Amino acid sequence: MKKFLLIGIILLICTSNILVNLAECSSQTSINTAKISGVIKAYWNKVGYKPSVARIDILDTGLFTVSSSHGNYIINNVPAGQHTIKVFKRGYRLIQKVINISEGQKITNVDFNLGDKKTQEKEAMGGVLYLCFNLDYEPLNNLKVRQALNCVIDKKALVDKINSKYGIEYRIAQHPLPWNMFGTSSNIVGYPYNVDKAKELLLQAGYSDGFNIDLYYSKGNSRLEFITKEIKKYLAQIGIKVNRKEKKWDQLSSMIVKGKLPFFILGWIADTPDATDYLYSLYHSKGSANNSHYHNSIIDNQIKQAQETIDNESFVQLIQQIENTIVDDAPAIYLYYYFQ
């Protein structure tokens, strides 16, 4: 009995000490109770100002946050005093505001509108034309199949034909981002044209005899019609029979959004010069234009990390890691870049 009583006394003493420590901790941190909140908007090409993810730093305190996808941000536990809030977003002019804040104060509507000076220059953003796989469909959910289809298309010969036929100068695409967007690299290599390699990959995937597949494209676009005819020839080299399916754009886009199409041709032009916006839209598992239904938790985390990165060198390293992984996972066949 005495033994249990002694244990109870020790526990009571320990609990009392914890409560004292919590109280002391609370009293020490109570001086940082102020709050700042607001919305960040950035200019999106042809859309105007809309809430956007950006990096926020209170320079003289080291506090740092990232706005949500809705542009809302809240910075809690801000010490009383004068602070400079600085907003970073790749490709936009930097904006900062000086805020005076008192103990316990809540300052709301500290909003930022990032300028559109650079986003008006569409050549600084560009876009990519690509063949998109819907990874929910067999056999396109097989990585080796997707890699085989990448290997069997001679992109240089195809783009040369397109340029010659239509009098344009598109560049061959090797990766998801527009070639001139900050963060990407010309050293990222896609899939070289190699029919034997494509056949080997199909064999490993269990489709040595090939298969049939429907390829959808927008009706009334002569360039896409030409491209799909060429794609049909290339894929026939490894036993894949392509059935070309044209649809009016409204119908096509609706079917794509609903996930009803296995294989289709799309173009995506950047709305902003920020690579994280582009990558989030197309390749984050929650991206609004993730039409391939591509899901990679590592990529999700790296995109978020890139959104939170201010240092340029670290940002570039992250973007290139993301692109290399996406290329390896082959959710699409990148054909050419828009704009020079």
N, C-alpha and C positions, 0 to 999 in steps of 0.2 A: 504494500500500500504506500509506504514511504517512497519507494522507488518511482511509482506512478505520479505521486505528488511532486517529487523533485523534477520529473520530466515536464509536468504541466507548468511549473514555475519558470523553467528555462524557456519553454515555448512562449510564455507570456512576455518574458523579458525581450526575447528576440523580436516578437511581434511589435512590441512597444518601440524598439529601436528602429524597425522598418518604417513605422508610422512617423517617427521623428524625422528620419532621413527624407521621406517623401514630402513632409511639410517643409523642411529646409529647402529641398530642391524646388518646391513650388514657389516659395518666397523668393528664391534667387532668380527664377525665370519670369516672375510676374511683371518685371519691368519691360519685358518684350511682348506686349499684348496688342500693339497696334496692327492694323491690317490695311492692305492696299489691294484694290481689285479693279478690273476693267476689261475691255475687249480690244483685241488686235484685229485690224482688217488690213488686207493686202490687195493690191490691184491684180486681178486675173484677166488675161487677154480675152477680149470680146465678152466678158462677163461683168466687169466693173469691180467695185470693192466688195469683198466678202470676208467673213471671219476666216482666219488662217492660223496655222501653227507657226510660231516664231520663238526665238530664244530671248529671254528677259533676264537682265542682270541688274542688281542694285550695287553699283560699283564700289561704294565706300563701305559696304558691309560684307560683301562676298556672297550675299544671298542670290539664289539663282532658281529660275523656274522655267517651264515651257507651257505655253498656252495649250488648251485642249483643241480638238479638231473643230470646235465651234468658236475658237478664238478667245474664249473666256480664260482669265487667269486670276488667281488669288495668291497673294504673298502674305503669309501669316507671321506673327511674332516679330514684327519690324521694330527695332529700337527707336525711341523718340529722337528727333533731330531732322537734319536736312539730308536728303538722299537724291542721287541721280539715278533715274531708271533709264536703262538703255535697251533698245529692242533691236535684235539681229535677225535678218532673214537673207539667205543667199540671193544675190542679184538685185537687192533692193537698197535704197539709201537708208542709212542708219538714222534712227530717230531717238531722241532722248528728252526727258522732262525732269525738272528739279521739283521735288516734293518736300514740303515741310510737314512733319507729322508729330503729334503730341502723344503722350502716354495714354494708351487705351483708345485712341482715336481709330475710326474706321473711315477710310477715304475710298469712295466708290467712283466709278465712271472715269477712271484714269485711262482713257482710250487712246489708241494709236492708229493712224491711217498711214500705211506705208506707201510711198510714192510710186508712180507708174512710169517714171522716166526710162528705165531700162526695159521694162516689159513691153513698151511700145515697139521695140525693135525685134520683130519676130525672127529675124535671122539669128539673133543671139540665143534663141531657144530651139527652134526646129521641131522635127518629129520623126517618127519611124513608121514605115509600112511593113506589116508582118503577117504571116500566116499563123493564126491562133489555134492551139489545141484546147479542146475542152477536156480536162483531165478526169471528168466524171464518166467518160465514155471509154469502153474497151474498143480497140486495143491501145488507145491513146493514153490510158493510165499506166502503160508500161514504158518506163524510161528508155529502154533500149530501142523501142519502136520509134519514139520521138527523136532520139539521136540519129537513128537510121535515116529518117526523113530529112533531117538537117544535112546529113552527109551526101545525099543523093542529088541535091540541087546545086548546079554550078552557078553560083550567084554572080560571079564576074561576067560570065557569058550572058546571063539573063539580063543583068542591069545594062550591059553594053547594048543589047538588043533594044531594050526599052528606050535608052537615051538616043539611039540612032533613029528609031521609028518615030519618036515623038519630039525630037529636037530639044531634049533637056539634058541636064548634067547631074543626075542623082549619084550619090555615093553608096557604095556597097555597105550594108549594115552588118556589124559583127556582134552587137550587144544591145541591150534594151534602151539605153539612154541616147538622145540625140548626140551626134558626134562632138558638137561644140559646147555642150552644157558643162558648167563647172563641176569638176569631180570625176568625170569619166576619163578614160585613158585610151589612146590609140593602140596601146600594147595588148589590149584584150582581144584574143583571137577566138573566133567562133569555130565553126566546123568546116574544114577544108573539103572540097569536092572529092569524094572517094567512093565510087560505086561498090568496089569490093568490100570496103569497110561497112558500107550500108547493108550489103547482103549478109555479112558476118553477124552484124548486130541483130538483124531480123531472125537469123537462124538461132541465135542465143535467146531471143525473145519467144521462140516457138512459132514463128510465122514465116518459115522458109519459103512457102508458096505464095506469100503475099496475102492481100485481103482487099475487099471493096470499101470505099469510103466516099462520102458526099462532101464536096467542097463548095461552100456558099459564098456568094459575092453580090455586090450591089448592081442591080439591073440598070442598063443604060450607060455604064461607064466602060468605054471602049478599052481603056488601059487595063482595067481589072480583068476584062474579058480576055485580052491578050495574055496577061500574066497567068491566068488560070489554065489557059490552053497549054502554055509552056510547062507549068507545074505538072499537068497531066502527063506530058511526055516524059519528064524526068522520073516521076514516080513509077511509071510503067517499066522502067529499067530493072526494078526489083520486084516486079509482080504485083504492084499495088494498082488497082483499077480505080481511077478517080471519076466520079460522076459529078459534073459541074452543075451547080444549082444556082440560078440567079433569082433574086427577090428584090422587090421595090425596097428602097432604103428604110422606110418606116416599118415595114413588115420584118425586114432583116434585123434591124436594131432591136425590135421588140422581142424577137425570137432569141437573139443573143443574150439580152438581159435576163430572160426567163430560163436560160441555160438549156435551150432546146436543140442547139446545133453542136455537132461534134468538131467541125473543122471549117474555118471561115477566114476570110481575108479582111484585115482592118488597117486603118491608119490612125495614129495618135499623135497629135501636135500639142506641145507643151503649152499650158495656160500661164505658167510662171517660170522664171529662170531658176527656181529652186529644185534641185534634183530629188529631194525628199518628197516633194509634192507629186512629182511624176511617178516615182517608185511606189509610193503609198497607194496612189490611185490604181495602178495596174497589178502590183505584186504583193501588197499587204493582204493578209487573209480577210481584212475588213474593208479593203479598198472598194470604192464605188464603181470602178471599171475593171475589176479583177475578173474579166470574162473567161479566163482560162481555168478559173476555180483552183488556182495555185495556192497551196498552203504549206508554208515552211516557217516553223516557229523561230528558227534562227534568223531568217530574213526579217520577220516581224520585229524581233528584238533589235536587230542591227539598224533597221530604218528608224525606230524610236531613238536609238542611241545617236544616230546621225542628226536627227532633229534637235537633239540636246547638245550638240557639239559646236563650240564657238571656234576653236583652233582650226585653221584651214588645213594644215597638214594631216591632222587626225581625221578631219572630215573627208578628205580625198581618199585616205586609206580605207575608211569604212565604205564609201560609195563603190570603190573598186572591188572590195571583198564581196559586196552585195551583188554587183554585176557578174562577177566571175561565178558565183554560186548559181545565179539565175541561168546563166548560159549553160552551166553543167546540168542543171535540172531540165533544161529545154522545154519550157512551157509554150514556146513559139519558134517560128523560123523567121528571123529578121532578114528582110530583103534589101531595103535601101532607106537612106535618110532623106527627109525633106530638107530643102534649103542648103545653101552652101555658106 
